[in-house]
Amino acid sequence: MSAVQDREFDFTGRDFERIRKLIHGRAGIALADSKEEMVYSRVARRLRTLGLSSFRDYLDALERGDNVDEWQAFTNALTTNLTSFFREAHHFGALRQLLEQRPRGHRARIWCAAASTGEEPYSLAITACEAHGSLNPPVAILATDIDTQVLATAERGVYSMDRIDKLSEAQRKKFFLKGAGSAAGLCRVVEPLRELLTFRPLNLLDASYPMRGPFDAIFCRNVMIYFDKPTQLAVLQRMVPLLAHDGLFFAGHSESFFHAGDLIHSVGRTIYRRVA
């Protein structure tokens, strides 16, 4: 018996196409044909939670707007979050160099546009601390994400010990508190590090963003791969004007923006600057 025949709920091609259209309109995510099983698995959880018996009823309710909060739950369900501390390490070396070159007294602003569960923005904060040799560097970090569940995890700053295995022993001791008793096996980001960050929900597809520039650095990594080219361009047209003229824009390892050559140009491996 096939996996499709074993499904708890009927899930038609029309259901899948409706979901693709809804999540693209809501979050810009372009789901490939190969994602059908993933979509079924994740959205089926919402049906169980709500006590619904069909995808059609669920999608009808979404489109009617019966439950505004469910739109967020739907978006959370279809958002992919894969992250780690100091992922794509060369970016953090470039950021440290940028911060060290800023004039004395300058308060740097950094935007992490896909904070996920927090490993990336805390890596930015650690880099800032190490660049300035202080737990209170002149740096402010804005961390945003469309997924409110992962953002709540990020704000808590609590992780299993294995998540920080690849950090140096000095970094683990300086920037994390090891849990004991009922918290054994967990660690928490130290308070001075947490104070460098502000967490806010944000949909990059919003027509305008509430924050103002300029940012010395914008990290928008492994997000654009989920957008089609027109959506990528529309997002970049809103983000790039918020970047300082000598600031850096960091993208994911498989992302390129040849179609946005009038906005940004490459200055390194997936590192960009604004076009003058």
N, C-alpha and C positions, 0 to 999 in steps of 0.2 A: 504493500500500500504506500502510495507516495505521501510526501510531507504535506502536499496541498490537500489530499483527501483526509489527512489526520487533523486538519485545522478545527479548532473549537468553534470558530465563527466563519460564516461565509464571507469571502473576500474576493470580489470580482475585479476584473481589469478596470472597470469604471470607477470602483472605489479607489484603486491605486492612483488613477489619473486625477481624481478629485483631490486626493491628499497631496499629490505633487503640485497641483495648481494652488492649493491653499497655502502650503508651506513656502512656496516660491513667492507668493504675494505677500506673505506675512514676514518672512525672514530672508528672502533672497536665495534660499537653498535650492539648488537644482539637483533633484534626485535622479540618478541613472536608473535604467531598466533593471540593472542587477541588484538594486536596493529593495526589491519588492518583499522579500522575506524579512529583511530587517524592519521595514515599515510595518508589516503585519504584526511582528512580535512586539514592537514598542507601542503601537497604538492599541493593540488588543488589551494591553494592561489597563489602558484608560477605560475601555468598555467594561472590564471586570470591576474596576473601582467604582464606576457609576451605575453598575447593575444593568447595563444595556445588553441587548441580544444581537444587534447587527451594526455593522459599520455604516450602513446607510442612515440609520437613526442617529448615530453619533455625529456624522458629518452634516446631516440636516440641522441638528441642534447647533452645531458650530456656526453654520452659515446664517442661521436665524439670530444668533447672538444671544441665545437664552441664558448663557452663563459666561460672562466676560472672563472670569478667572480660568475657565477651561481653555480659552485660547492660549493662555500662558502655559498651562499644563501640556497642551498639544505641542507647543513650540519646544518646551523643555524635553519632551519625549523624543523629538526628532533631531535634537542638537547633539552632535558628536563631540565629546570632550576627551582628548588625548593630550596629556601634558606631563611634564616632569621638571624638576629643578634644573636650571641651566641647560635646557634643551637648546641645541645649536649653539654651542659654547662660544664660537667666534664672535657672535653678536654682543656678548657681554664684555668681551675684551674691547670691542670698538666703542661700546657705551662708556666703559671706564675711561678710555682715552679722551673721549669727548668731554666728560665731566671734569677730568683733570686739566683740560685746556680752557675751561670757562674762567672768566676773570674773577678775581677775589671779590667776595660779596654777592656774586650772582646766585640767585636761587633758581635752580634748574627745575623745570616741569617736565614730567614724563607721563605719557598716556599709554597704558596697556589696554588695547581695544578688545581683547578676547581673554579676559582674566581666568576663565574656567574655574578650576578648584583652587587657584591661588599660587601654584608653584611658580608661574612666570612673574607675576608682580612682586612676590617676595624675593625672587632671584634678582630682580631689578633693584630692590631695596638693599639687599646684601652688597651688590656691586657698588651702589652709591656710598654705603658705609665704608667699604674697603678703599674706594677712590679718595675719600676724604679722611680716612683714618679715624672715624668717629661714628658713634651710634646715633648721633644727631646731626647728620649732614644737611647742608642747605638744599634740600631736594624735596619736592612734593610729587607724589605718584597718584594718578587717577587710574583706577582699575574698573573697567566696565565689561558687561557681558549681557547677552540677551536672555540667557538661561538663569533664572532667579534661584534655582536650587543649587547649582554649582557656585553661584556668587555667595550664597549664605555659607557654604562650606569654606570658601576662600576667606570670608570675613572672620570666621572662627579661628582660622589659622592652626588647626589641630590635624596632625597627620600620623600615620603609622610610621614606626621607626625605619622601616625598610625604604620609605620614600626619600629619606635623606642619606641613604647608604653611600651614594657617589660623591657627597660633599666631603671636604677635608675634615679631619678631626677638629681642627681649630675652628672651622665654620660651624660645625655641629655644637661645639661647646659655647661659642659666643652668641649664636643666633637662635638657639632652641633650648627649651626646658624639657628635660626628660621626665615622663610621667612615672608615677609610682602607685602601688596599691591597685585600686580599680582602674587606674589609667596606665598601668604597666603596658609596655609595647607601643605607647603613643608619645608624641612630643608636641610641643606648642611653640609657635614663634614668639620670641621675646617681645615685650610690650613696646620698647623703643622702635623696633622694626615695624610693628603694626601701626604705630602712630604716623609713619611716613606715608601711609596709604589711605585713600578714600575710595570706597566701593560704591558703585552706582549701576543700576540696570540701564541698559541702552540697546536699542535696536539700530544697527548701522544703516538700515533702510529708511529710518526716519528722515523726513524732508529737511530737517535742520537739527543741529546738535545743540544742547544747552550750554556746553562749555565754550570758553573762548581761548584762543591761542595767545601768544605763540607757545608751542611745546618744543623743548629742546630735542626730544626724541618721541617718536610714535612707534610702538610695537603693535603690528597688526599681522600676526603670523599664523599661517595655516587656517585662515578664514576665507580668503579669496578663492581658494580651490573649490569651495562649495557654491560659488557664484558663477553665473555665466558672464561672458565678456561685457555686455552692456551694463549689468549690475555692478561688476567690478569698477567700471569707469565712473558710474554714477556715485559710488561710494568714495572713490579716490577724489572726485571733484569736490566732495564735502570735507574730506579729511586733510588733504594736502594744504589748503589755505590756512589750516590751524598749525602747521609746522613752521618753526622759525626758518628764516632764509638760509641759515647755516646749520640747521638741525638735520637729524638723520631719521629716515623711515626704514623700519626693519620688516621684511616680509619672510614668509616661510620658504623652506628649502626647495620646494617644487613650484613656487609661484614666480611669474615674470610679468612685466607690465610694458611690453613693447607697444601695446595699443594705447598707452597713456604717455607717450614720449613727450607730449607738450606739457605734462604736469611734473613728472619726476624722471630722473636719469640715474643710472647705476653708478655707484662709486666703490663697489666692492661686492663680495658674494652675498646676494640678496639684501644689500644695503643701498639706499637711495637718498638723493637730495632733491629739493625743489628745483625746477627749471627756473633760471633767473628771469 
